[in-house]
Amino acid sequence: MMVKICGITNRDDAFAAVEAGASAIGYNFHRDSPRFISPTGAALITEKLPIEIWKVGVFVDDDADSIERIASQTGLDVAQLYGKAEARVIRVWRACRIDDPLGLKFYLSDQSVEAVLLDSASEKQLGGTGKTFDWSRAKGLSKNIIIAGGLDASNVRQAIEASQPWGVDACSRIEKSPGLKDHEKMRQFIKAAQQS
């Protein structure tokens, strides 16, 4: 099970996620996000992380040149794309709201997309809402599926059993405040997600 901790803004949280067994960490480069991190800040964290931990950059409506520049500067392995964002020369995960069936159908058929991250719908935020959705809607889809939205240790096993995803992603429900992780909640989430 691929387990991603998103919204990493500091070294302590990144190291705690790695120590707890996370597969990937996410940096949010969208300036309007309460979890925004600058490329310089992300690069300082990345240089101290094990190479096998995937570094995922979250981008909203960015063009391919900007993403390529930030990916190179920060050592990203994956670009997680929202909206009109486009990327090249890097692995792509497309984020899609569960209430966007046309977008989901398109991303599932796009050969350049390695995985589709399914998140709950929100009028105000693109992600990190803390809201869940009907996970069974993700079961049996034809691509690597990552479940996000409202996950923590109390419900991640239920989400995994209902959707049989490739991975899970947590952010807001394992925080003390936006951008600051609660290390115990993070450990418990990763432990629960990785139970066989």
MARBA-909449 format. One record per residue: chain; x, y, z of N, C-alpha, C, O in turn. Coordinates in nm, 3 decimals. Example, Ala and Ser with C-alpha at 12.3 -4.5 7.8 and 13.67 -1.06 7.14 Angstrom:
PT; mol; n.xx; n.yy; n.zz; ca.xx; ca.yy; ca.zz; c.xx; c.yy; c.zz; o.xx; o.yy; o.zz
PT; A; 1.319; -0.569; 0.780; 1.230; -0.450; 0.780; 1.320; -0.330; 0.780; 1.424; -0.332; 0.846
PT; A; 1.285; -0.225; 0.708; 1.367; -0.106; 0.714; 1.290; 0.003; 0.787; 1.341; 0.114; 0.804
This chain:
PT; mol; n.xx; n.yy; n.zz; ca.xx; ca.yy; ca.zz; c.xx; c.yy; c.zz; o.xx; o.yy; o.zz
PT; A; 0.085; -0.119; 0.000; 0.000; 0.000; 0.000; 0.089; 0.124; 0.000; 0.170; 0.144; 0.090
PT; A; 0.072; 0.207; -0.101; 0.144; 0.334; -0.106; 0.074; 0.430; -0.009; -0.047; 0.452; -0.019
PT; A; 0.151; 0.488; 0.083; 0.095; 0.580; 0.182; 0.164; 0.714; 0.169; 0.285; 0.725; 0.187
PT; A; 0.086; 0.816; 0.136; 0.140; 0.951; 0.118; 0.091; 1.043; 0.229; -0.027; 1.042; 0.265
PT; A; 0.183; 1.121; 0.282; 0.150; 1.226; 0.379; 0.166; 1.358; 0.304; 0.276; 1.393; 0.262
PT; A; 0.056; 1.430; 0.288; 0.059; 1.551; 0.209; 0.061; 1.675; 0.298; 0.030; 1.670; 0.417
PT; A; 0.100; 1.787; 0.236; 0.103; 1.913; 0.309; 0.222; 1.927; 0.402; 0.212; 1.991; 0.506
PT; A; 0.335; 1.866; 0.364; 0.457; 1.877; 0.446; 0.516; 2.017; 0.428; 0.537; 2.063; 0.316
PT; A; 0.543; 2.083; 0.541; 0.597; 2.219; 0.536; 0.727; 2.235; 0.613; 0.787; 2.343; 0.611
PT; A; 0.772; 2.128; 0.682; 0.893; 2.142; 0.764; 0.964; 2.007; 0.778; 0.905; 1.901; 0.755
PT; A; 1.091; 2.014; 0.816; 1.174; 1.894; 0.825; 1.125; 1.796; 0.931; 1.124; 1.675; 0.908
PT; A; 1.084; 1.847; 1.047; 1.041; 1.757; 1.155; 0.926; 1.668; 1.110; 0.927; 1.548; 1.136
PT; A; 0.828; 1.727; 1.042; 0.715; 1.648; 0.996; 0.757; 1.549; 0.889; 0.710; 1.436; 0.887
PT; A; 0.845; 1.592; 0.799; 0.893; 1.503; 0.693; 0.967; 1.384; 0.752; 0.942; 1.270; 0.711
PT; A; 1.056; 1.408; 0.846; 1.134; 1.299; 0.906; 1.044; 1.206; 0.987; 1.065; 1.085; 0.986
PT; A; 0.944; 1.262; 1.056; 0.851; 1.180; 1.132; 0.769; 1.091; 1.039; 0.743; 0.975; 1.071
PT; A; 0.729; 1.144; 0.923; 0.654; 1.064; 0.825; 0.739; 0.949; 0.773; 0.691; 0.836; 0.762
PT; A; 0.864; 0.978; 0.742; 0.955; 0.875; 0.692; 0.979; 0.769; 0.799; 0.974; 0.649; 0.771
PT; A; 1.004; 0.812; 0.921; 1.029; 0.719; 1.031; 0.908; 0.629; 1.056; 0.923; 0.513; 1.094
PT; A; 0.789; 0.683; 1.035; 0.666; 0.606; 1.058; 0.635; 0.510; 0.944; 0.549; 0.423; 0.958
PT; A; 0.705; 0.523; 0.831; 0.687; 0.429; 0.722; 0.614; 0.481; 0.600; 0.570; 0.402; 0.517
PT; A; 0.601; 0.613; 0.587; 0.535; 0.668; 0.468; 0.613; 0.633; 0.342; 0.735; 0.623; 0.344
PT; A; 0.541; 0.613; 0.234; 0.601; 0.586; 0.103; 0.636; 0.715; 0.031; 0.730; 0.720; -0.048
PT; A; 0.556; 0.820; 0.058; 0.569; 0.946; -0.015; 0.529; 1.063; 0.074; 0.449; 1.049; 0.167
PT; A; 0.588; 1.178; 0.044; 0.546; 1.302; 0.110; 0.508; 1.402; 0.003; 0.561; 1.399; -0.108
PT; A; 0.415; 1.489; 0.037; 0.368; 1.587; -0.060; 0.400; 1.729; -0.019; 0.379; 1.768; 0.096
PT; A; 0.451; 1.805; -0.114; 0.475; 1.949; -0.097; 0.368; 2.024; -0.177; 0.345; 1.992; -0.294
PT; A; 0.304; 2.120; -0.117; 0.200; 2.197; -0.185; 0.258; 2.330; -0.233; 0.292; 2.417; -0.153
PT; A; 0.269; 2.344; -0.366; 0.325; 2.466; -0.425; 0.218; 2.565; -0.470; 0.248; 2.661; -0.541
PT; A; 0.094; 2.542; -0.429; -0.016; 2.635; -0.462; -0.019; 2.745; -0.356; -0.045; 2.719; -0.239
PT; A; 0.007; 2.869; -0.399; 0.024; 2.980; -0.304; -0.098; 3.007; -0.218; -0.084; 3.060; -0.108
PT; A; -0.217; 2.973; -0.265; -0.337; 2.999; -0.187; -0.363; 2.893; -0.080; -0.457; 2.907; -0.001
PT; A; -0.283; 2.790; -0.076; -0.303; 2.683; 0.021; -0.246; 2.721; 0.158; -0.141; 2.785; 0.166
PT; A; -0.315; 2.683; 0.266; -0.258; 2.706; 0.400; -0.137; 2.617; 0.426; -0.069; 2.633; 0.527
PT; A; -0.110; 2.524; 0.335; 0.005; 2.433; 0.349; 0.112; 2.464; 0.244; 0.196; 2.379; 0.214
PT; A; 0.108; 2.583; 0.188; 0.206; 2.623; 0.086; 0.348; 2.614; 0.142; 0.376; 2.651; 0.256
PT; A; 0.437; 2.564; 0.057; 0.580; 2.566; 0.087; 0.651; 2.619; -0.037; 0.612; 2.588; -0.150
PT; A; 0.755; 2.699; -0.017; 0.831; 2.751; -0.130; 0.919; 2.641; -0.188; 0.954; 2.546; -0.117
PT; A; 0.955; 2.650; -0.314; 1.048; 2.552; -0.371; 1.180; 2.544; -0.292; 1.236; 2.436; -0.276
PT; A; 1.227; 2.658; -0.245; 1.351; 2.657; -0.165; 1.333; 2.577; -0.037; 1.419; 2.498; 0.000
PT; A; 1.220; 2.598; 0.030; 1.191; 2.524; 0.152; 1.180; 2.375; 0.127; 1.231; 2.294; 0.205
PT; A; 1.115; 2.338; 0.018; 1.102; 2.197; -0.017; 1.238; 2.135; -0.049; 1.266; 2.022; -0.009
PT; A; 1.321; 2.208; -0.121; 1.453; 2.158; -0.157; 1.538; 2.129; -0.033; 1.612; 2.031; -0.029
PT; A; 1.527; 2.214; 0.069; 1.603; 2.194; 0.193; 1.558; 2.069; 0.267; 1.638; 2.003; 0.333
PT; A; 1.430; 2.035; 0.256; 1.381; 1.911; 0.317; 1.425; 1.791; 0.235; 1.475; 1.692; 0.290
PT; A; 1.406; 1.799; 0.104; 1.436; 1.686; 0.016; 1.580; 1.640; 0.028; 1.607; 1.520; 0.026
PT; A; 1.673; 1.734; 0.041; 1.815; 1.696; 0.042; 1.852; 1.607; 0.160; 1.957; 1.543; 0.158
PT; A; 1.767; 1.601; 0.263; 1.793; 1.519; 0.380; 1.712; 1.390; 0.384; 1.728; 1.309; 0.476
PT; A; 1.625; 1.370; 0.285; 1.537; 1.253; 0.286; 1.598; 1.135; 0.212; 1.676; 1.155; 0.119
PT; A; 1.562; 1.013; 0.251; 1.608; 0.895; 0.177; 1.559; 0.899; 0.033; 1.449; 0.946; 0.005
PT; A; 1.641; 0.851; -0.057; 1.607; 0.857; -0.200; 1.484; 0.776; -0.233; 1.412; 0.807; -0.328
PT; A; 1.457; 0.669; -0.155; 1.343; 0.582; -0.189; 1.207; 0.642; -0.150; 1.104; 0.590; -0.191
PT; A; 1.207; 0.751; -0.074; 1.082; 0.819; -0.041; 1.044; 0.909; -0.158; 1.121; 0.996; -0.198
PT; A; 0.924; 0.887; -0.213; 0.880; 0.968; -0.325; 0.844; 1.108; -0.278; 0.773; 1.126; -0.179
PT; A; 0.895; 1.207; -0.350; 0.863; 1.347; -0.324; 0.763; 1.391; -0.430; 0.791; 1.390; -0.550
PT; A; 0.645; 1.431; -0.383; 0.534; 1.463; -0.473; 0.505; 1.612; -0.463; 0.483; 1.664; -0.354
PT; A; 0.505; 1.680; -0.576; 0.472; 1.822; -0.578; 0.327; 1.841; -0.620; 0.284; 1.787; -0.722
PT; A; 0.253; 1.919; -0.542; 0.113; 1.948; -0.573; 0.107; 2.082; -0.647; 0.155; 2.184; -0.598
PT; A; 0.047; 2.078; -0.767; 0.041; 2.196; -0.853; -0.103; 2.222; -0.899; -0.178; 2.128; -0.927
PT; A; -0.139; 2.349; -0.905; -0.273; 2.388; -0.949; -0.259; 2.486; -1.066; -0.210; 2.598; -1.049
PT; A; -0.302; 2.445; -1.184; -0.305; 2.529; -1.303; -0.167; 2.577; -1.350; -0.160; 2.671; -1.429
PT; A; -0.059; 2.516; -1.304; 0.076; 2.558; -1.346; 0.107; 2.505; -1.485; 0.056; 2.401; -1.526
PT; A; 0.191; 2.577; -1.557; 0.232; 2.529; -1.689; 0.350; 2.433; -1.676; 0.415; 2.426; -1.572
PT; A; 0.376; 2.361; -1.785; 0.477; 2.257; -1.783; 0.617; 2.312; -1.754; 0.695; 2.246; -1.685
PT; A; 0.649; 2.430; -1.805; 0.781; 2.488; -1.780; 0.802; 2.517; -1.632; 0.908; 2.487; -1.577
PT; A; 0.701; 2.575; -1.566; 0.711; 2.606; -1.423; 0.728; 2.479; -1.341; 0.810; 2.472; -1.250
PT; A; 0.649; 2.377; -1.374; 0.656; 2.252; -1.300; 0.791; 2.185; -1.321; 0.850; 2.133; -1.226
PT; A; 0.840; 2.187; -1.443; 0.971; 2.126; -1.470; 1.082; 2.197; -1.392; 1.172; 2.132; -1.338
PT; A; 1.075; 2.330; -1.385; 1.175; 2.406; -1.311; 1.170; 2.373; -1.161; 1.274; 2.350; -1.099
PT; A; 1.050; 2.372; -1.104; 1.036; 2.343; -0.961; 1.073; 2.198; -0.931; 1.136; 2.170; -0.829
PT; A; 1.036; 2.106; -1.018; 1.071; 1.965; -0.998; 1.221; 1.946; -0.995; 1.273; 1.871; -0.913
PT; A; 1.291; 2.014; -1.084; 1.437; 2.005; -1.088; 1.499; 2.066; -0.963; 1.593; 2.010; -0.906
PT; A; 1.447; 2.179; -0.921; 1.501; 2.250; -0.804; 1.479; 2.173; -0.675; 1.563; 2.177; -0.585
PT; A; 1.367; 2.101; -0.665; 1.328; 2.040; -0.538; 1.346; 1.888; -0.534; 1.321; 1.827; -0.431
PT; A; 1.388; 1.828; -0.644; 1.410; 1.684; -0.646; 1.283; 1.602; -0.644; 1.277; 1.495; -0.583
PT; A; 1.179; 1.652; -0.712; 1.052; 1.580; -0.713; 1.060; 1.451; -0.796; 1.135; 1.442; -0.893
PT; A; 0.981; 1.353; -0.753; 0.964; 1.229; -0.828; 0.833; 1.228; -0.906; 0.821; 1.165; -1.010
PT; A; 0.733; 1.301; -0.853; 0.597; 1.297; -0.907; 0.537; 1.437; -0.904; 0.562; 1.513; -0.811
PT; A; 0.458; 1.471; -1.007; 0.378; 1.593; -1.006; 0.231; 1.552; -0.991; 0.177; 1.479; -1.074
PT; A; 0.168; 1.601; -0.884; 0.025; 1.577; -0.861; -0.049; 1.701; -0.911; -0.034; 1.810; -0.856
PT; A; -0.128; 1.683; -1.016; -0.182; 1.797; -1.090; -0.330; 1.818; -1.067; -0.410; 1.725; -1.070
PT; A; -0.364; 1.945; -1.044; -0.503; 1.989; -1.033; -0.531; 2.088; -1.145; -0.443; 2.160; -1.191
PT; A; -0.657; 2.089; -1.187; -0.700; 2.190; -1.284; -0.630; 2.176; -1.417; -0.620; 2.066; -1.473
PT; A; -0.581; 2.288; -1.469; -0.520; 2.292; -1.602; -0.370; 2.265; -1.601; -0.304; 2.278; -1.704
PT; A; -0.316; 2.229; -1.485; -0.172; 2.203; -1.476; -0.130; 2.095; -1.574; -0.202; 1.997; -1.596
PT; A; -0.013; 2.113; -1.633; 0.044; 2.017; -1.727; 0.189; 1.992; -1.689; 0.259; 2.082; -1.643
PT; A; 0.234; 1.868; -1.709; 0.372; 1.834; -1.675; 0.431; 1.743; -1.780; 0.359; 1.672; -1.851
PT; A; 0.562; 1.746; -1.789; 0.635; 1.655; -1.876; 0.764; 1.617; -1.802; 0.803; 1.683; -1.706
PT; A; 0.829; 1.513; -1.846; 0.957; 1.468; -1.791; 0.947; 1.435; -1.642; 1.046; 1.447; -1.569
PT; A; 0.830; 1.395; -1.597; 0.812; 1.356; -1.457; 0.686; 1.270; -1.450; 0.595; 1.285; -1.531
PT; A; 0.682; 1.180; -1.353; 0.562; 1.098; -1.333; 0.445; 1.189; -1.294; 0.462; 1.288; -1.223
PT; A; 0.326; 1.154; -1.341; 0.208; 1.238; -1.319; 0.099; 1.160; -1.245; 0.062; 1.050; -1.283
PT; A; 0.051; 1.221; -1.136; -0.071; 1.177; -1.069; -0.172; 1.289; -1.090; -0.144; 1.405; -1.059
PT; A; -0.290; 1.256; -1.141; -0.395; 1.354; -1.162; -0.493; 1.350; -1.046; -0.541; 1.243; -1.009
PT; A; -0.521; 1.464; -0.989; -0.620; 1.474; -0.883; -0.756; 1.501; -0.946; -0.769; 1.582; -1.038
PT; A; -0.857; 1.433; -0.895; -0.992; 1.445; -0.950; -1.093; 1.436; -0.837; -1.083; 1.348; -0.751
PT; A; -1.189; 1.525; -0.837; -1.297; 1.517; -0.740; -1.392; 1.404; -0.778; -1.418; 1.381; -0.896
PT; A; -1.441; 1.336; -0.679; -1.528; 1.221; -0.705; -1.656; 1.262; -0.777; -1.719; 1.179; -0.842
PT; A; -1.695; 1.388; -0.768; -1.817; 1.433; -0.836; -1.791; 1.484; -0.977; -1.875; 1.554; -1.035
PT; A; -1.675; 1.451; -1.034; -1.638; 1.493; -1.170; -1.622; 1.370; -1.258; -1.509; 1.333; -1.291
PT; A; -1.733; 1.305; -1.298; -1.722; 1.180; -1.375; -1.655; 1.197; -1.511; -1.586; 1.105; -1.556
PT; A; -1.673; 1.311; -1.576; -1.609; 1.332; -1.706; -1.458; 1.342; -1.691; -1.382; 1.284; -1.769
PT; A; -1.413; 1.418; -1.589; -1.271; 1.429; -1.563; -1.211; 1.294; -1.528; -1.103; 1.259; -1.576
PT; A; -1.280; 1.219; -1.444; -1.231; 1.088; -1.404; -1.217; 0.996; -1.525; -1.115; 0.928; -1.540
PT; A; -1.317; 0.993; -1.611; -1.312; 0.908; -1.731; -1.193; 0.946; -1.819; -1.124; 0.859; -1.872
PT; A; -1.170; 1.075; -1.835; -1.058; 1.123; -1.917; -0.924; 1.081; -1.857; -0.838; 1.028; -1.928
PT; A; -0.905; 1.103; -1.726; -0.776; 1.071; -1.663; -0.750; 0.921; -1.661; -0.636; 0.878; -1.673
PT; A; -0.856; 0.842; -1.645; -0.838; 0.697; -1.645; -0.789; 0.647; -1.780; -0.721; 0.545; -1.788
PT; A; -0.823; 0.718; -1.887; -0.782; 0.675; -2.021; -0.652; 0.740; -2.068; -0.600; 0.704; -2.174
PT; A; -0.600; 0.835; -1.992; -0.480; 0.909; -2.031; -0.356; 0.826; -1.998; -0.326; 0.801; -1.881
PT; A; -0.284; 0.783; -2.100; -0.167; 0.696; -2.080; -0.051; 0.766; -2.009; 0.037; 0.700; -1.956
PT; A; -0.052; 0.900; -2.008; 0.057; 0.972; -1.941; 0.036; 0.982; -1.789; 0.124; 1.028; -1.717
PT; A; -0.080; 0.939; -1.741; -0.115; 0.949; -1.599; -0.086; 0.815; -1.531; -0.144; 0.712; -1.566
PT; A; 0.004; 0.818; -1.432; 0.039; 0.697; -1.359; -0.069; 0.658; -1.259; -0.097; 0.539; -1.241
PT; A; -0.129; 0.757; -1.195; -0.230; 0.731; -1.092; -0.330; 0.845; -1.090; -0.300; 0.958; -1.129
PT; A; -0.450; 0.813; -1.042; -0.553; 0.915; -1.023; -0.583; 0.923; -0.874; -0.617; 0.823; -0.811
PT; A; -0.570; 1.044; -0.819; -0.602; 1.068; -0.679; -0.746; 1.117; -0.672; -0.780; 1.222; -0.727
PT; A; -0.830; 1.040; -0.605; -0.971; 1.077; -0.590; -0.992; 1.144; -0.456; -0.952; 1.092; -0.352
PT; A; -1.055; 1.260; -0.460; -1.076; 1.339; -0.340; -1.223; 1.377; -0.331; -1.297; 1.369; -0.429
PT; A; -1.263; 1.419; -0.213; -1.401; 1.463; -0.193; -1.422; 1.600; -0.256; -1.327; 1.676; -0.279
PT; A; -1.546; 1.630; -0.282; -1.581; 1.757; -0.346; -1.591; 1.868; -0.242; -1.637; 1.845; -0.130
PT; A; -1.548; 1.987; -0.281; -1.559; 2.105; -0.195; -1.566; 2.228; -0.283; -1.496; 2.239; -0.383
PT; A; -1.651; 2.320; -0.243; -1.662; 2.446; -0.318; -1.544; 2.539; -0.290; -1.507; 2.620; -0.374
PT; A; -1.486; 2.526; -0.170; -1.386; 2.623; -0.125; -1.242; 2.576; -0.142; -1.152; 2.659; -0.161
PT; A; -1.217; 2.444; -0.136; -1.079; 2.395; -0.139; -1.065; 2.285; -0.243; -1.159; 2.212; -0.272
PT; A; -0.944; 2.275; -0.300; -0.915; 2.169; -0.395; -0.883; 2.038; -0.324; -0.904; 1.930; -0.381
PT; A; -0.832; 2.046; -0.203; -0.797; 1.927; -0.125; -0.777; 1.968; 0.019; -0.789; 2.085; 0.053
PT; A; -0.745; 1.870; 0.103; -0.722; 1.900; 0.244; -0.847; 1.946; 0.316; -0.840; 2.026; 0.410
PT; A; -0.963; 1.895; 0.273; -1.090; 1.940; 0.331; -1.128; 1.865; 0.457; -1.206; 1.914; 0.538
PT; A; -1.073; 1.744; 0.473; -1.113; 1.661; 0.586; -1.245; 1.589; 0.564; -1.297; 1.527; 0.656
PT; A; -1.299; 1.596; 0.442; -1.428; 1.532; 0.412; -1.405; 1.402; 0.336; -1.317; 1.393; 0.250
PT; A; -1.486; 1.301; 0.369; -1.478; 1.172; 0.301; -1.581; 1.165; 0.189; -1.663; 1.255; 0.171
PT; A; -1.574; 1.056; 0.113; -1.675; 1.028; 0.010; -1.704; 0.879; 0.011; -1.643; 0.804; 0.087
PT; A; -1.796; 0.836; -0.073; -1.832; 0.694; -0.082; -1.718; 0.620; -0.152; -1.709; 0.619; -0.275
PT; A; -1.631; 0.558; -0.072; -1.509; 0.495; -0.125; -1.539; 0.382; -0.221; -1.456; 0.352; -0.308
PT; A; -1.652; 0.318; -0.209; -1.684; 0.206; -0.298; -1.691; 0.251; -0.444; -1.680; 0.168; -0.535
PT; A; -1.711; 0.381; -0.468; -1.716; 0.432; -0.605; -1.580; 0.419; -0.676; -1.573; 0.426; -0.799
PT; A; -1.474; 0.398; -0.599; -1.340; 0.387; -0.658; -1.301; 0.243; -0.688; -1.201; 0.219; -0.756
PT; A; -1.378; 0.148; -0.639; -1.340; 0.008; -0.655; -1.347; -0.035; -0.801; -1.444; -0.005; -0.871
PT; A; -1.244; -0.106; -0.845; -1.244; -0.165; -0.978; -1.209; -0.070; -1.092; -1.219; -0.109; -1.208
PT; A; -1.168; 0.053; -1.061; -1.129; 0.144; -1.167; -0.999; 0.096; -1.232; -0.921; 0.024; -1.170
PT; A; -0.978; 0.136; -1.357; -0.876; 0.073; -1.441; -0.736; 0.132; -1.431; -0.654; 0.110; -1.521
PT; A; -0.707; 0.205; -1.328; -0.575; 0.266; -1.314; -0.538; 0.265; -1.166; -0.622; 0.236; -1.081
PT; A; -0.412; 0.295; -1.135; -0.373; 0.310; -0.994; -0.458; 0.420; -0.932; -0.457; 0.534; -0.980
PT; A; -0.530; 0.388; -0.827; -0.618; 0.485; -0.760; -0.563; 0.515; -0.621; -0.527; 0.425; -0.545
PT; A; -0.558; 0.643; -0.590; -0.519; 0.690; -0.457; -0.643; 0.753; -0.395; -0.706; 0.840; -0.454
PT; A; -0.677; 0.709; -0.274; -0.792; 0.763; -0.203; -0.743; 0.874; -0.110; -0.648; 0.856; -0.035
PT; A; -0.809; 0.988; -0.117; -0.778; 1.102; -0.030; -0.910; 1.160; 0.021; -1.018; 1.124; -0.028
PT; A; -0.900; 1.247; 0.118; -1.019; 1.315; 0.169; -1.068; 1.257; 0.300; -1.133; 1.153; 0.301
PT; A; -1.036; 1.323; 0.408; -1.091; 1.286; 0.538; -1.038; 1.158; 0.599; -1.103; 1.099; 0.685
PT; A; -0.921; 1.113; 0.556; -0.866; 0.989; 0.610; -0.783; 1.012; 0.734; -0.709; 1.111; 0.745
PT; A; -0.795; 0.919; 0.829; -0.710; 0.913; 0.947; -0.710; 0.768; 0.995; -0.763; 0.680; 0.927
PT; A; -0.651; 0.743; 1.110; -0.640; 0.605; 1.159; -0.775; 0.540; 1.184; -0.787; 0.418; 1.178
PT; A; -0.877; 0.620; 1.211; -1.008; 0.564; 1.246; -1.085; 0.509; 1.126; -1.177; 0.429; 1.144
PT; A; -1.049; 0.551; 1.005; -1.129; 0.509; 0.890; -1.050; 0.458; 0.770; -1.110; 0.416; 0.671
PT; A; -0.918; 0.461; 0.776; -0.841; 0.426; 0.656; -0.857; 0.279; 0.619; -0.858; 0.247; 0.500
PT; A; -0.871; 0.188; 0.717; -0.891; 0.047; 0.684; -1.025; 0.028; 0.612; -1.034; -0.049; 0.516
PT; A; -1.127; 0.099; 0.659; -1.258; 0.091; 0.595; -1.250; 0.142; 0.451; -1.309; 0.083; 0.360
PT; A; -1.176; 0.251; 0.431; -1.159; 0.305; 0.296; -1.087; 0.206; 0.205; -1.125; 0.188; 0.090
PT; A; -0.984; 0.143; 0.257; -0.907; 0.046; 0.179; -0.993; -0.075; 0.144; -0.990; -0.122; 0.030
PT; A; -1.069; -0.126; 0.240; -1.153; -0.242; 0.214; -1.262; -0.210; 0.113; -1.297; -0.295; 0.031
PT; A; -1.316; -0.089; 0.118; -1.425; -0.052; 0.027; -1.378; -0.025; -0.115; -1.450; -0.051; -0.210
PT; A; -1.255; 0.028; -0.129; -1.211; 0.073; -0.261; -1.098; -0.007; -0.323; -1.077; -0.001; -0.445
PT; A; -1.024; -0.084; -0.242; -0.909; -0.160; -0.292; -0.814; -0.072; -0.372; -0.783; -0.104; -0.487
PT; A; -0.768; 0.040; -0.314; -0.685; 0.134; -0.391; -0.540; 0.090; -0.400; -0.497; -0.003; -0.332
PT; A; -0.467; 0.159; -0.484; -0.322; 0.143; -0.493; -0.254; 0.217; -0.378; -0.150; 0.176; -0.329
PT; A; -0.317; 0.330; -0.335; -0.257; 0.409; -0.229; -0.360; 0.493; -0.156; -0.475; 0.506; -0.198
PT; A; -0.315; 0.551; -0.045; -0.397; 0.642; 0.035; -0.316; 0.766; 0.067; -0.193; 0.762; 0.069
PT; A; -0.386; 0.875; 0.093; -0.323; 1.006; 0.113; -0.395; 1.076; 0.227; -0.518; 1.086; 0.227
PT; A; -0.319; 1.126; 0.324; -0.381; 1.199; 0.436; -0.314; 1.333; 0.453; -0.197; 1.352; 0.420
PT; A; -0.392; 1.427; 0.505; -0.341; 1.562; 0.526; -0.407; 1.625; 0.649; -0.350; 1.620; 0.759
PT; A; -0.524; 1.683; 0.631; -0.582; 1.769; 0.735; -0.619; 1.696; 0.864; -0.609; 1.754; 0.972
PT; A; -0.663; 1.569; 0.855; -0.708; 1.499; 0.975; -0.593; 1.447; 1.060; -0.616; 1.390; 1.166
PT; A; -0.470; 1.465; 1.013; -0.354; 1.424; 1.094; -0.268; 1.545; 1.129; -0.146; 1.534; 1.145
PT; A; -0.332; 1.660; 1.142; -0.262; 1.785; 1.173; -0.303; 1.842; 1.308; -0.413; 1.818; 1.358
PT; A; -0.209; 1.921; 1.366; -0.240; 2.005; 1.482; -0.308; 2.133; 1.433; -0.404; 2.181; 1.493
PT; A; -0.255; 2.185; 1.323; -0.309; 2.304; 1.257; -0.263; 2.295; 1.112; -0.171; 2.217; 1.083
PT; A; -0.323; 2.371; 1.019; -0.284; 2.358; 0.878; -0.133; 2.374; 0.856; -0.074; 2.477; 0.888
PT; A; -0.074; 2.267; 0.802; 0.070; 2.269; 0.774; 0.157; 2.214; 0.885; 0.278; 2.201; 0.866
PT; A; 0.099; 2.182; 1.000; 0.177; 2.124; 1.112; 0.116; 1.990; 1.150; 0.002; 1.984; 1.198
PT; A; 0.191; 1.884; 1.130; 0.140; 1.750; 1.154; 0.143; 1.714; 1.303; 0.230; 1.757; 1.378
PT; A; 0.046; 1.633; 1.341; 0.043; 1.568; 1.472; 0.113; 1.434; 1.451; 0.059; 1.345; 1.386
PT; A; 0.232; 1.420; 1.506; 0.314; 1.302; 1.475; 0.250; 1.172; 1.521; 0.264; 1.070; 1.453
PT; A; 0.181; 1.173; 1.632; 0.116; 1.051; 1.679; 0.000; 1.013; 1.587; -0.016; 0.895; 1.554
PT; A; -0.080; 1.109; 1.547; -0.190; 1.081; 1.452; -0.134; 1.029; 1.320; -0.191; 0.939; 1.258
PT; A; -0.022; 1.087; 1.277; 0.041; 1.045; 1.153; 0.090; 0.900; 1.164; 0.068; 0.819; 1.074
PT; A; 0.156; 0.868; 1.275; 0.204; 0.730; 1.296; 0.089; 0.631; 1.296; 0.096; 0.525; 1.233
PT; A; -0.018; 0.666; 1.366; -0.132; 0.575; 1.376; -0.198; 0.555; 1.240; -0.242; 0.444; 1.207
PT; A; -0.206; 0.662; 1.160; -0.263; 0.652; 1.026; -0.180; 0.558; 0.939; -0.235; 0.469; 0.874
PT; A; -0.050; 0.577; 0.937; 0.038; 0.494; 0.853; 0.033; 0.349; 0.897; 0.027; 0.258; 0.814
PT; A; 0.034; 0.326; 1.028; 0.027; 0.190; 1.081; -0.103; 0.122; 1.038; -0.101; 0.008; 0.993
PT; A; -0.215; 0.193; 1.051; -0.343; 0.135; 1.012; -0.350; 0.109; 0.863; -0.402; 0.006; 0.820
PT; A; -0.297; 0.201; 0.783; -0.301; 0.185; 0.638; -0.220; 0.065; 0.592; -0.256; 0.001; 0.493
PT; A; -0.112; 0.034; 0.661; -0.022; -0.072; 0.617; -0.054; -0.208; 0.676; 0.014; -0.306; 0.645
PT; A; -0.155; -0.217; 0.761; -0.196; -0.346; 0.814; -0.245; -0.434; 0.700; -0.317; -0.388; 0.612
PT; A; -0.204; -0.561; 0.703; -0.248; -0.652; 0.595; -0.368; -0.733; 0.639; -0.419; -0.814; 0.562
